[in-house]
């Protein structure tokens, strides 16, 4: 039976499923808000779901809270405050807890950011995506460059000292110079955290059925290298595939995902991964996706699925291999309860291929492994899924 030698960290994810307009590249669970939001009903439903899940977490304290979406900044500061107060009455919070809210620059003003700050949000993530109006239009965003720049200024004026700026590259008709100009403009605000990631075409999106013309692979590679060099020159340190931060400003919530900690998700379409330290079982469950169904207690069901050993190994490696500096090999047992010996043959195979560093104390992707990360991760696929 697996034995856990530490209490796994626990995060809380809160999904807000509404947005003003569905972006053509978005495959998240988001639904266009065609009328006023049922804030009060949704807040009540969130806290009811939280009550139902409390027995699973055995009084463990929260290390982070993350409002994602959709567009969480569509909620009022009062709704955010009610949610946070409800959580604090039900769960212990780490004194240094990170509480993040994702915000769309097209949905905010100074008063709203002030309200979020007063409600208890201590970290913002601004979904800018681009700072060029033609690119924003092609991405279907509801904001323009001026909205984005004003949103950053409003966040600073509201007192947010910890914030993330989100940008994408590999956009339709984007050149390397376009990408670098976006980076330079964003980094002029000295963000403590910066996310820069490639636009990918996902199934069940408008772009999948009506694909835009994107930069070719060679240009994407050059764009990635040039962008990474420009970000590094600013002093931000890359710690994950698409994440950069000042010292001590890495996103605690996402780090918990990437180091295979536990997380409880509430809200329409949310996902959870919870470990029982006594039995060693890891369970996953997800909630109904549509807000109308979620607001109906009879339909608000989250069936459990116990994660198999093979899936546990794959999911662990899928997450930790994203980290630039890897993880101590001992973390495998601390997070999965399994002995390291169960993956040693796979680790040896990855090292022989040059995809992992030859390091017995740590699991770290090599430069080649980072370049061909999907190939590295595929080595740990369950046999039933491996090609």
N, C-alpha and C positions, 0 to 999 in steps of 0.2 A: 504494500500500500504506500502511495506517495506520502512523504513527510515534509512539511513545510517548517523551515527553521526561522521564519520571520513573518510578521503580519504584512500582507501585501498592501501597498498603497491603494487608496480608493478615491476615484474621481466621480463627479456627477455631471452628466451631460443633459441639457434641457433643450429639446427641439421645438423651435417656433416655426410652424410649417407654411406661413403665408409670405408672399412677396407681392410687389406691385405688378411685376410682369416677369414671366418665365424667360430666362436667358436661353438662347438657342444651343448653348454648350452645356447647360446644367443638367446633371442626372441625379441631383439630390431630391429628396422628398419635399417639394415645394409646390404650393398651389396659389394661383392668383387670387388676391383679395378683391372681390367684386363689390363688397359693401363694407361697412364698419366691422371691425374684428369683435368676436364674442369674448372679450378679454376676461370678464369676470367668470364666465363658464369655463374658459380654458385654464385659468389659474386654479379654480376648484378641482378640475380634472387632474391637473398635474400633481397637486398635493394629495388627492385621493390615491393616485397611482403610487406615489412615493410611500404612502402609508402601507400599501399592499406589499411593497418590496422590502420594507424595513427588516423583517425577520431574516432576510437573506444575508444582511451585512453585519449582524451581530454587534451593533453599536460601534462599528469602526468609524474613526473620524475621517472627514473629507479633507483631501489635500488640495483639491481644485474644483471649481464650478465653471462650466462653459455653456453660454447661451449661443446655440448655433441655429442654422436655418437652411432654406427660407431667409427671412430678414427679421432677426430679433429686434432691430431698431424701430420696427413698426409698432412695437408695444410702447405703452406710456411708462414713464418713470414710476408711476404709482403701481402699475402691474408688476414691474420688476421688483419693487420694494416689497410687495405682498408675497411674491414668490420666495425671495430671500429670507424674509421674516419667517415664513412657513417652514423653510428648510432648517433654519437655526433653532426652531422649537422642537424639531424632530431628530436632528443629527448633531453630533459634535463637529466643530470646525477647527481645523488647524489654525493656530494664532496667526500664521503667515499665509493664510489661504489666498490663492490667486483666483479672482472671479472675473472672467472674460466675457465680453459681449461683442458679437459680430455686428458691424454697422455698415449699411449701404449709404454712401455719400449723398444719394438722391433722396434720402428719407429723413434727414436730420437738420436741426438748426441749433443755435447756441443754447436755447432754453432746454431743449431735449437732452443735450449732452450734460448740461448742468444737473438735470433731474436724474440722469443715470448715475452720475458721480455721487450725488446725495443718497441715492438708493443703495449704494454699496458696491457698485461696479468699480474695480480698481485696475482693470486692463481692458483696452479696446483693440479690436482687430478691424481695420478699415479696408473693405473690399474695393480697392481702386481699379485694379486690373490693367488700366492703361491711363496715360496722361495726354493722349492725343485723341482729339474728338472724332476723327475719321475711324480710328480703331474702335473706340467705344461704341460708335454707331453700329459697326459691323458685328460687335459682340452683343448687341441688343441691350446695352446697359441704359438705365434711366437717368444717369448723371453724365455731366460733361467735365472737362478739365477744371473749369472754375469751381464747380460743385466739389470736386475732389480736394482741391487746394484749400477751399474754404472749410471743408470738414476737418482737415488736419489742424487748421488754425483754431477752430471751435473746440476741438478736443484739448488742445494745449491750454486754451483760455479757461476751460472747465476744470482744469487741475489734473488732467491725466498725464502722469509722468511715465507710465508704462503702456506702450501701445505698439501695435504691429501694423505695417503697411503691406498690403497684398498687391503684387504685380504679376502679370503673366507675360510670357514671350512665345514666339512662334505663332504670332497672330496673322490673320489674312493681310497680305501685302506689306508685312513688317520687314524692315531692313535691320541689319546689325546696328546701324547708326540710330534708328528709331528706338531700339531696345535700350541702347546705352543712354540715350537722352532721357528716357523714362526713369532709368536707374538714378541718373545724376540729379534729376529734379526731386525725386522722392528722398534720396539720401541727404539732400540739403536741409531737411527737417531733423536730421540726426535721430531717426527712429531707433529705439532700443531693440526692436525686433523687426526683421524684414523677411518676407516670404516672396520668393521669385521662382515661378514654376512654369513648365511648358503647357500650353493649351493642348489638350488631347481630345479626340473625338470619341465620345462614349455612346454605346447603344441607348436607345430610348430617348434620344435628343433630336432636336430639329436639325442640327449640324450633321448628324449621322445619316439622316434621310436626304438632306440637301447640303452635302459637304462643300465647304468653302475651299478656295485654293490657298494652301498654306506653304510656307517656305520649305524648300527641299531639304533632305536630310543633311547634306553637307553644310548648308547654310545654318541649319539648326545647331549642328555641332560647333561651328565657329561662333555662333551667337551665344551658346552656352558658355564656352570657354572665355569669350570676351567679357561677358557679364559677370562671371565668377571672379575674374581678375579685377574688374572695376569695383565690385562689392568688397573684395578683400582689401583693396587699396584704401577703402574708407575706414577700415579698422574693425568692421563687423566680422565675426568668426562663424564659418559654416559649421553647423553641428548635426545637420540632417540633410537629406537629398535636396530639399528646397527651402531650408530654413537657416537664417543667419541672425546672430544676436550679439549685443554687447555682453561683456562678462557678467554673469549672474542674471541675465535677462532672457535665457532660453524659456520657451513656453512650458511651464510645469505640467499643464494639462496634456499637451501633446507628447511630452517626454514620458508621461505615465503610459500612454498608448504604446510608444516605441520601445519601452522597457518592459512591456507585457504586464503592467499592473492591472488591477481590476477597475471596472467602471460600470456605474449604474446609469442607464439612460431612461429618461421619462419624456413623454410627449409623443405626438403622432409620428410613427415611423422610426422611433428611437431604437437603439440597439444596446444590449448590455452583455458584459462578460464578468461573471462572479465566480470566485473560488471558495469552496468550503474547506477551510484549513484543517478540519477534523477528519474529513473523508478523502480529501485530495481531489474531489470531483470538480471539474470546471464546467459551468453551464453557460449557455448563451440563450438569449431570448430577444425577440423584437416585438414592437407594438404595431397595431393596425396603422396603416399609412394615411388614410384620408381623415382630415380634421372632423368631419361630420360623424364618422364612425367612432373616432376617439372620444368625442363628447357624449357618446351613448355608452353608459356603464356596461350594458349587456354585450356590447361588441368590443369593449376594451379588454382584450385577452392577450396574454403574452406566453404562449406555450414554450416550455423549456426543452432544450436539447443538450444532452451531455456530450462534451467534446471528447472524441476518441484520442488515444495516445498519438496516433500518426498525425491527426489534424492538429493536436496540441504542439507537436514538434514543428510542423510547417508554419503555424500561426506565429509561434515564437520567433522563428527565423525570419519570417516575412516582415516582422516589425523591427527587430533589433538590427538587421542588416542595413536599414535605412540610415543608421547613425554613423556619422563620419568617422568617429574615433572608436566605434565598436563598443563592446561591453565586456566585463570580466566573464570568463567562462563559467565561473561559479554562479552567475546569475541564472543560468539555465535551470539548475536545481532549485534555486530559491523561488523562481517564478512558476515552474511546472511541477515541482515535486519529483521529477524523474532524475535518475543518475546520469551524469554526463556521458557515461559509457554507451548509452543508447544512440547517441549521434556521433560518436567518435569516428566510425567508418565513413560517414558522410562528410565530416569535417576534413578527414584525411584526403578524401577524393577532391574536395574543393581546393585544398592546398596544392595537390598535385597538378591541378589545372591552372594554378596561379591566381585563383579568384579570391583566396583568403591568405592573409599573412601567416607565415609559419611561426605561430606564437602559441605556446601551450597554455598560457595564462589568460589570454584574451581571444575573443572572436571578433576579428576586424577584417572588413573587405579590403582587398588590395586595390591599387589604382586600377588594375584591369577589372577587378570585381565590381568596382563602382561604375566603371564604364559599361559593363555588361551585367548590370544588377539583376535583370530578369533571368538571365542564364544561371546566375549564382543561386537565386531563390528557387529556381526550378529543381535544383538538385535535392531539395528537401521536400518536394511534393510527395504526398502519399502514393504508394505504388499504383493504386487504383486510378489515380489521376495523371500520373506521369506518362508521357508519350513514349 
